[in-house]
Amino acid sequence: IGPVLITVNPYKQMPYFTDKDVEQYQGAAPYENPPHVYALTDDAYRNMLIESENQCIIISGESGAGKTVNAKYIMSYIAKVSGGGAEIQRVKNVILESNPLLEAFGNAKTVRNNNSSRFGKYVEIQFSRAGQPE
């Protein structure tokens, strides 16, 4: 197991996901900045490039915890640092556009979320040796 990041959904947009934040976390050592989903993503991305090993980021949480939003932040970060902006954006759009169809088959109302999904999601992004999404 590698780094673990615990996040809390503030249920509002926060100013911590800007291009300036991408620059701050890109290539930085984990101890140089506060914990952030960009730090975790950068660590996995850099380890993939340097060690030529597959990486895995598991996003878990209850309904409304922010799993989908964090997955979007991860994909956005990779799009910005990999040079594969258009391709990773396409993958991100396919995932987001498929959500309503998938959710039609397994959602239910809960105390915290009117449209809580009842299934897991698996996203796999293939990269070239140069680190660009394929």
LUMFI-842459 format. One line per 2 residues: for each residue x, y, z of C-alpha. Coordinates in nm, 4 decimals. Layout:
// LUMFI-842459
X,Y,Z; ...
END
This chain:
// LUMFI-842459
0.0000,0.0000,0.0000; 0.1228,0.3452,-0.0881
0.0061,0.6845,0.0281; -0.3425,0.7179,0.1760
-0.5457,1.0376,0.1491; -0.8652,1.0978,0.3445
-1.0870,1.3751,0.2124; -1.4110,1.5304,0.3308
-1.6796,1.6602,0.0960; -1.7514,2.0256,0.1874
-2.0617,2.0221,-0.0382; -1.9439,2.3388,-0.2123
-1.6826,2.4373,-0.4680; -1.3431,2.4982,-0.3092
-1.0564,2.7073,-0.4548; -0.7982,2.4264,-0.4323
-0.8119,2.2861,-0.7864; -0.6661,2.5597,-1.0065
-0.3835,2.5572,-1.2608; -0.1680,2.7175,-0.9899
-0.2351,2.4130,-0.7689; -0.1360,2.1818,-1.0542
0.1956,2.3677,-1.0845; 0.2455,2.3535,-0.7074
0.2056,1.9742,-0.6897; 0.3579,1.8697,-1.0229
0.6875,1.6950,-0.9538; 0.6941,1.8032,-0.5876
0.7941,1.5651,-0.3109; 0.5006,1.4574,-0.0918
0.6366,1.6453,0.2109; 0.6729,1.9774,0.0241
0.3004,2.0595,0.0165; -0.0138,1.9940,0.2204
-0.2004,1.6676,0.1461; -0.4081,1.6952,-0.1720
-0.5607,1.4696,-0.4370; -0.3115,1.6252,-0.6820
-0.0199,1.5113,-0.4632; -0.1535,1.1556,-0.4593
-0.2134,1.1615,-0.8351; 0.1285,1.3074,-0.9099
0.2951,1.0431,-0.6929; 0.1164,0.7616,-0.8782
0.1830,0.9170,-1.2196; 0.5538,0.9740,-1.1496
0.5963,0.6210,-1.0062; 0.4337,0.4807,-1.3194
0.6814,0.6700,-1.5379; 0.9942,0.6074,-1.3306
0.9323,0.2474,-1.2210; 0.7371,0.1396,-1.5320
0.4836,-0.0240,-1.3015; 0.1058,-0.0123,-1.3039
-0.0513,0.2159,-1.0474; -0.3907,0.2043,-0.8790
-0.5895,0.4724,-0.6995; -0.8881,0.3480,-0.5016
-1.1607,0.5994,-0.4231; -1.4032,0.4804,-0.1597
-1.6744,0.6377,0.0497; -2.0400,0.6522,0.1309
-2.3072,0.8231,-0.0744; -2.2256,1.1890,-0.1315
-1.8649,1.1546,-0.0163; -1.7279,1.3061,-0.3379
-1.5984,0.9962,-0.5160; -1.7032,1.1085,-0.8641
-1.5711,1.4608,-0.8095; -1.2339,1.3307,-0.6919
-1.2132,1.0971,-0.9924; -1.2697,1.4027,-1.2146
-0.9920,1.5915,-1.0345; -0.7551,1.2986,-1.0871
-0.8328,1.2786,-1.4585; -0.8054,1.6570,-1.4973
-0.4656,1.6571,-1.3282; -0.3382,1.3766,-1.5507
-0.4697,1.5603,-1.8575; -0.2737,1.8710,-1.7599
0.0595,1.7079,-1.6716; 0.0728,1.4238,-1.9252
0.0445,1.6208,-2.2445; -0.2488,1.3943,-2.3302
-0.5107,1.6580,-2.2644; -0.7485,1.5772,-2.5496
-0.7398,1.1995,-2.5018; -0.7791,1.2042,-2.1240
-1.0569,1.4604,-2.1652; -1.2285,1.2188,-2.4057
-1.1995,0.9347,-2.1511; -1.3309,1.1642,-1.8774
-1.6269,1.2673,-2.0946; -1.7146,0.9050,-2.1790
-1.7158,0.8175,-1.8086; -1.9252,1.1195,-1.7117
-2.1682,1.0739,-2.0006; -2.2194,0.7049,-1.9143
-2.3096,0.7827,-1.5513; -2.6797,0.8660,-1.6133
-2.7319,0.5414,-1.8059; -2.5588,0.3296,-1.5405
-2.7354,0.5069,-1.2566; -3.0750,0.4380,-1.4146
-3.0229,0.0703,-1.3292; -2.9246,0.0894,-0.9657
-2.9857,0.4125,-0.7823; -3.1992,0.4740,-0.4774
-3.2855,0.7621,-0.2495; -3.0858,0.7768,0.0740
-3.0792,1.0175,0.3668; -2.7838,1.2066,0.2153
-2.8397,1.1673,-0.1576; -3.1530,1.1561,-0.3720
-2.9733,0.9599,-0.6415; -2.7261,0.7280,-0.4673
-2.5596,0.4696,-0.6900; -2.5617,0.1016,-0.5967
-2.2622,-0.0107,-0.7964; -1.8889,0.0366,-0.8097
-1.7028,0.2032,-1.0924; -1.3833,0.0825,-1.2501
-1.1799,0.3198,-1.4638; -0.8624,0.2073,-1.6365
-0.6456,0.4460,-1.8346; -0.3719,0.3021,-2.0550
-0.0568,0.5101,-2.0993; 0.2224,0.5038,-2.3547
0.5795,0.4642,-2.2337; 0.6075,0.8426,-2.2638
0.3256,0.8826,-2.0120; 0.0504,0.9933,-2.2477
-0.2978,0.8391,-2.2305; -0.3742,0.6050,-2.5198
END
